[in-house]
Amino acid sequence: MEMISGLAAVILPVFLLSGLGYGWGRRGLPFDHVFITNIVTMVGSPCLIFATLSKIQFAPGRIAVMAEATVACLVLFAVAGALALRLLRLPAKVYLPSLAFPNIGNMGLPVCLFAFGDDGLALAMIYFAVTTSCQFTLGPAIAAGRLRPGGLLKVPFVYAVAAALLVALLGVKLPQWVANTAALAGGMTIPLMLIALGVALAELKIANLRRALGMSVGRLVLGLAGGWLVAEAFGLGGAMRGVVVIQSAMPVAVFNYLFARMYDAAPEEVAGMVLLSTVLSYLTLPFVVAFVI
């Protein structure tokens, strides 16, 4: 009974807020995706990263290990995904970003927060920052068929992470108004992400049910297995191990659909993967969380 109560405390807030967004979308109530995406990407997430990482006392080695484990996960997902797509004779331009980049923001951050507290959120932020930096550069590059390295300079998460780690490592005491402002602005991020996820799910359509289902299962299995293998290879334990596994096991990120639509890379196919993998993850997430905690 205690285990069920603990799982409910982790999982239900994610379900309820994303469910609120889904109901909002199904009712056709106004929701400005562009504004929400921009305010979360440009303001909320960087402030949340800064507010979280700047107050957590991490040893530099622990930060490096978490970043290295994240990169290892991404490389594993990309290589395994590329090989699978080659065998299936499916275009990497359409499907590889969805296999490589999980939804570590909308779903991963709140789950890690509720499962492991502030320590888990800080670790998840490192995974989030590394993955998002890669996603905002390599994701569009794969979908568009060309790489723009300068795109990394436009990702605000990079500067937020650098500033937060500098403050934390140097032991700088921030003025209270700076800390409060960052925490207040960052506090809107997770609720808005979850509601936006629900609204997006209400609006997405499945183009090819059989293929979308197969690819969705592939993302979840690849993520869980890959996260576990990397955690084993790095000898991770505790919250760090849990965060790596949870973040890796997340469904297809909504941003993959946005990039596919932006570069005309079969967005209807990607939409089906986002929708089905998220629905499936609602069923698998309690077992994943139970496995790591």
N, C-alpha and C positions, 0 to 999 in steps of 0.2 A: 504493500500500500504506500509506503514511503517513497519507493522508486517511482510509482505511478504519479504521485503528487509532485515529485521533483521533475519528472519529464513534462508534466502539464505546465509547470511554471516556466519551462524553457520553450516549449512548442506553442502553447495556446496564444500567447501574445502575437506571435508571428502569423498564425492562422487568422486570428480575429481582425488584425489591422489590414492584412491583405484581403480578407473577406469583405471588410468595409469598403475597400477600394473597388473590389469586384462588383459589389452591389451598387456602388455609386456609378460605375461604368455601365452596368446593365440598365440602370434607370435613365441613362442618357443625360445625367446632370453635367453641368459645365466643368471641364477640367482642362487646364492649359498645359499640355505636355511640354511644350517648348520652355515655358516659364519655369515649371517645376524642375525640369532637367537642368536648366541653366543655374537656377538658384542653388540646387543641391550640388552640382558639379563645381561651380565657381565660388560658392560661399560656404554652404553647409558642411560638405565633406572636408574641405581643407581646414575649417575651424574645428571640426570634430577630431581630425587627425592631430592638429596642433594641441588642442586642449587635453587630449588623452595621452599622447606620447610625452608631452613636456612635463607632466606631473608623475609619470611612472619612472621609477629608478631601475633602469635596466643596465646590466653590465654590457659594454660594447660587444663582447663576444657573443652574448645571447641575441642581440639584434642581428649580428652578422649571420649567425646560424639560422635564424628564422628567415632572413632574406635569401640565404643560399638554398634552404629547403624549398622555399617558394619557387625559386628559379628552376630547381630540379623538377618540381611538380609540373611546371609549365612546359619544360623541355620534354618530359616524359609524355605528357598529354599530346603535344604537337607531333612527336615522332610516331607514337603509337597510332594516333589519329590519321596521320598522313599515310602510313603503311596500310591501315584498314581501308581507307578510301581508295587507295591504288588497287587493292585486291578487288574491291567492289566496283571499280571503274566509275566512281562518282567524283565530281569536280571538287577539288580542294577549295577553290574560290568560294564555293557556296557553303560547304559543310565543316571545313577545318576550324574556322574561328569558334563555331559552336561547340566543337569537341574540346578545344583547347582552353577556352575562357569561360569558367563557371560564374554563376551569379553570387559573387563573394560580397557584394554590397547590400542589395535589397534584402537578401535572406541570410547570408553568412554572418554579417556583423551582429544583428540582433541575437541570433542563435548562440554565437560565441560569447556575447555579453551575458545572456541569461544563464548560460551553462557554466562559465568560469569567472564571471564578475569583471571588474575593471582590468585585471591582469589579462584575461582572455580577450577583452576588447582591444587592448593595446597590441597584443600579439596578432590579432585578426587585422588590425590596422596596417601592420607591416606587410602581411600577406596581401591585403587590399591594395596598398600603395604600389607594391611591386607589380602585381597582376594588372592593375588599372593602367599603369604606365606602359606596360607591354601591349595591353589591349588597345589603348588609344593611339599607338603607333603601328604595331603589326596588324591589328584587326582591320583597320581601313586599308592597309597596304595589301593584305591578302584579298580583300573584297574588291579593291580597285585594280589590283594587278601591278602596283608600283609602290615603292617604299619612299616615305618622306621622313628622314631622320629628324628634321627640324620640328616635327610634330610633338616630340617629347618636350620641347621647350614651352609648349603651349598648355601642358598638363599641370594644373595648379597643385595637384597632390604632391608633385616632386618638391616644390618649394616649401610646402607645409611640412613635409617629412624632414627636410633638411633643417628648417628653422627649429622644429620641435626637438630633434636629436641634438642640435647644437646647444639649445637651452638646457636640456636634460644632462648632457655630458659635461657641460661647464658648470653645472650647479647654479645657474642664474636664477635668482628669485624674481619672478615677474611681478609687476605692479598688479594689485588685486583687480583693478578695473580691466586690465588686459586679459587676465585669466577668466574673469566673469563674462566678459564680452565673447571670448572664444567659446566658452562652455555654453552660453546662451544661444549663440548662433549655431553651434554644432548640435545642440539638442534637438533641433527641428529635423535633422537629417534622417535618422532611422525611421521615425513615423512617416515622413513624406515618402521615403523609399518604398516602404511596405504598401502604403496606399497607392502609390504610382504603379507598383507591380500589379496590384489587384485590378486597377483600371485598365492596364495594358492587357492583362489576361482576358478581360471582358471584351476587348476589341479585336483580339487576334483570331484568325481563322486557320483551320487546318486544310492544306491543299492536298496532301497525299498521306492519308492516315497510316497506312502500313509502313511506309518509309519513315515517317515522322516518329512512329512508335519505336521502330527498330533503332533509329539514331538516338532517341531520347534514352532508351534503356542503355545503349552504348555509352552515352555521356555519364550516366550515373554509375555504371559499373566501372568504367575507366577511371572516373574520379575517385571512387571509394578505394579501389585496388591500388591506384597510383599513389594516393595520399598515404595509405597504409605502408606501401613499399618504401616510400621516401622516409616516413617516420622511423621505420625499422632500420633503413640504411644509415640514417643520421643518429640513431640511438636516442631518439627524442622520448621524453616522458612527461607526465603531468599535463598541465594546460597547453604546453607547446605541442605535444603530440595530438591532443584533442583538437586544437585549432587547425592544425595541418590537415587532419582527416576530415573534419567537418567542412572546412572551406573547399577542399578538393572535391567533396561529394555533392556540392551544390548543383542545381540544374543549369540549363543554358542561360546565359546572361541576356537580358533584354537589349543591351547595347549591340549585341550581334545582329539583332533584327534591324535596329536603326541604321547600322552601317550597311547591311545588305540592301535596305531600301534606298539609302543614299547613293550607292554605287550600282544599283540594279543587278544585284547578285542573287536572283531568285528569292526575294524577300518572303514570298508566300511559303516556301519550303522552310525557311528559318523560323517563321512565325509558328508553324506547326510544332517544331522542335522546342521552342520556348514554352509554348502552352502545355504540351504533353509532358515534357520533362519536369515542369513545375508541379503539375498535378500529381505525377508519380512521386515526386520528392516529398509531397505532403504525406504520402503513405510510408515512404522509406525513412524519413527524417527521425521519427521517434526511435527506430531501431539503431540508426547511426549514432544518435546522441547517447542512447543506452550503452552502446558498444564502447564509446570513448570515456564515459564517466562511471 
